Amino acid sequence: MMRLHKVYHRLSLLSLSLFTSPPLPPTLIRLPSLNRIGHLRTHSRNAARGIMAAASFHRLAPVNAALAEDGGNNTSDGSVSSSTATAAADDEVIGVKYRVPPPEIKDIVDAPPLPALSFSPKRDKILFLKRRSLPPLVELAKPEEKLAGIRIDGNCNTRSRMSFYTGIGIHQLMPDCTLGPEKEVHGFPDGAKINFVTWSNDGRHLAFSIRFDDEEGDGSSSKLRVWVADIETGEARPLFQSPDICLNGVFDNFVWVDDSTLLVCTIPLSRGEPPKKPLVPSGPKIQSNEQKSVIQVRTFQDLLKEEYDENLFDYYATSQLVLGSLDGKVKEVGPPAVYTSMDPSPDEKYLLITSIHKPYSYIVPCGRFPKKVDVWTADGKFVRELCDLPLAEDIPIAINSVRKGRRSINWRADKPSALYWAETQDGGDAKVEVSPRDIIYTQPAEPLEGEQPEILHKLDLRYAGISWCDDTLALVYESWYKTRRIRTWIISPGSKDVSPRILFDRSSEDVYSDPGSPMLRRTPVGTYVIAKIKKENDEGTYVLLNGNGATPEGNIPFLDLFNINTGSKERIWESDKEKYYETVVALMSDQENGVLHINELKILTSKESKTENTQYYIQSWPDKKPCQITNFPHPYPQLASLQKEMIRYQRKDGVQLTATLYLPPGYDPSKDGPLPCLVWSYPGEFKSKDAAGQVRGSPNEFAGIGPTSALLWLARRFAILSGPTIPIIGEGDEEANDRYVEQLVASAEAAVDEVIRRGVAHPNKIAVGGHSYGAFMTANLLAHAPHLFCCGIARSGAYNRTLTPFGFQNEDRTLWEATSTYVEMSPFLSANKIKKPILLIHGEEDNNPGTLTMQSDRFFNALKGHGALCRLVILPYESHGYAARESILHVLWETDRWLGKYCVSNATDGTADLDTCKDGATKEAADSERKASVPSGGGSPELDQSNQKPRSLMW
């Protein structure tokens, strides 16, 4: 499968009701929890298999799921008039009811989503996977078990918060690139929730799981069952005749072993009731380090805490592997175990089986538990053990540190059944200087007696993957974060007398020098290898390099025909530069083995503009005429004429900065004057000023608006400065964070100065916001640059770095190694300096490392203790990114209200509000905004994980 991701604005602010009454006192709001009943919580789980790195597809729209209008505890439409609100009305917003934002925001968020798309292996059919809109809060309220770093829906025995499809439509892709009539997959009852849709390798069948709402309350109806569908007829049926054979979806779920057989992780039939927690513990909870081991770990969440948790984890995670055939045959294989992955060899003769086992840990998640990797035959017979890695609690926190022993074990994509893996030579510690640092090995699935693994290549940086082609060509990647160095090697896996050579050696930060990635083609056995291309009367070896084409004017994607031996290249395709932004999505002429002639080339491309939604096209050589295959409607026509510009400006130290400036439809600065402005951003670390100043993105990309995007405020007549670069630079041996505050403030000053200079933003009406590390940024800016912003919105942030003492984001020094940096970067310790209004929002069940809900709780108390104007909203059942319709709409209402009170009204004309600031707009724009129907779609760093899901998705 191929998955393509398109970046969408991830913001957490939206709509407002306005007030002219005096500022509120510090306010804490904990929204009421629903009873833990109802449906599944939604969260996407990637069902794609194999290496799809070069064939991923862009996100087109959020994958939300549909919800009744009265899905929450709403008692008001949230549209409170700012001109008539009183202090008594202010008191009401401290209450406990969910609210909704004004219609111009709500209508965009509630619009139905477009389907996800999936091409068949032979590229002759397309699935339309249908989805619903945002889920109701009652689904998130369903009980879940937090065990070993994951969250499990015990009723369904799968990951909690899992999204789903509501239907599957099949379209034939006709020779003229039009789509044939839809054939609906049928045979399952109405109300089915569909997951893990997977093509058989021959493209004749689909496999997927189905579950239903638990209406009876006994749990049986909500377990997942595996179904298969015939592509020609659309008829679906259960794979297993027995209703007792249910899918265990906690880790891997099922995989096609061949065109007629699936290997399925099932719930063991002998499993009884879940273990009961002892009323009285057998003893205290004890952890010990009497061996004086040095173990530093980040602030992982949802960990095991006691023996009962271990037993519960084993109960839900243990699977029995079962081979199920389309003809009805069923065979159990292997013993029950906690299987985490199953991967058939390309020749379908072997299985690579990974499992985890005890002893478990109470300080690291299950990904670091003891791990065993075995080779089995395709019918489930044990062949050999590849490795049994011990518990990995001691992986150093330095970036590029890894687990000891064999890692990244996979099948070679170009061989029937050959394995390869990497082994560290530095003990996994990135701070250890050694050469080589990693060694790549390869070995047959069943080596001859005494046959040792063959060394394929040695690397001085950290191994980062391989793109296979054949015995004469493979590309090996290595990288090192501290220097941002990335290298690509050419090796000849089948020729020991051919020395490896470096193809590219560059900085990963230097996007202007990025040569692109090799395009992969799908082989008849379902693997992906580098596509070799031949030209007429030319014996050279060519590959296709697909690149973003970063330039000072923005990205101009390209496709180069690259001679792998001479390094010469010819640009055979390039995106339009003037109006459109186009990308190469995948090869479509990849069904057969062998070298592909350039005149037989067929590619799938995407095309979009500032105001036109992304559509997909097929282009065939030699004429390259685009043939459009999709016609998605504009997701929010009321904003179809929004204005977008990629702007450049300079920081006072000379660093070039960029941002995307959005202005409302019909806005004319000469007539309408400056607008209230919302700045939304997320800092990034760089090793050089030149790289930090490079332009990323395209001015012609479509403005995708997710359900928590700042761009929703275009409908409220705001100027939006989206993603202004906030580079934190540490050149040479300097650590970037040692000058974090200084560079943060300088970047923000430059951005604010630019929008004021352009006359689009009122100097006294500029708000700042961010999610996760962007929330951390927001709090620091209000503490250290109060002259720039009138208020701030901070969602799901971490504000006290002493609570993340073993590193955060890309900081890998400990609190004790960089005490002053941790202290200076912590807005919690500067709470006494924050005098501007700040709105804090946090999910009550945040599971992101470092951003515990406690961070917002304690920061709010610190602010309140110094008399700051602040408000804290805790969202029941929500995690790091927000999912439920009630939660999202309330977040938008809170943000809209905050901006109305402390941004729009922050001027000499104290009666101004979001509604009156529309008066300068043209009648045409105002009419457009009033339209109600919107056919839209609905350790690790502290990532911006706001709840924006693709409005359309191809894979």
Helices and strands as residue ranges (DSSP letters): E 27-30, G 53-55, H 87-92, H 103-110, E 116-119, E 125-130, H 137-140, E 145-147, E 150-153, E 158-159, E 167-172, E 183-184, E 193-199, E 205-211, G 220-222, E 225-230, E 236-238, E 254-258, E 261-266, H 307-317, E 319-325, E 330-344, E 350-356, G 366-368, E 371-377, E 382-389, E 406-411, E 418-424, E 438-444, E 454-459, E 462-470, E 473-480, E 485-491, E 501-507, G 511-513, E 517-518, E 520-522, E 528-530, E 532-535, E 538-547, E 558-563, E 569-574, E 580-587, E 596-597, G 598-600, E 602-609, E 615-620, E 626-628, G 637-639, E 643-650, E 656-663, H 669-672, E 675-680, E 684-686, H 689-692, G 710-716, E 719-722, E 727-729, G 736-739, H 740-757, E 761-771, H 773-784, E 791-795, G 801-803, H 819-825, G 827-833, E 838-843, H 853-865, E 870-875, H 885-899, I 900-904, G 916-918, H 923-930, E 953-954
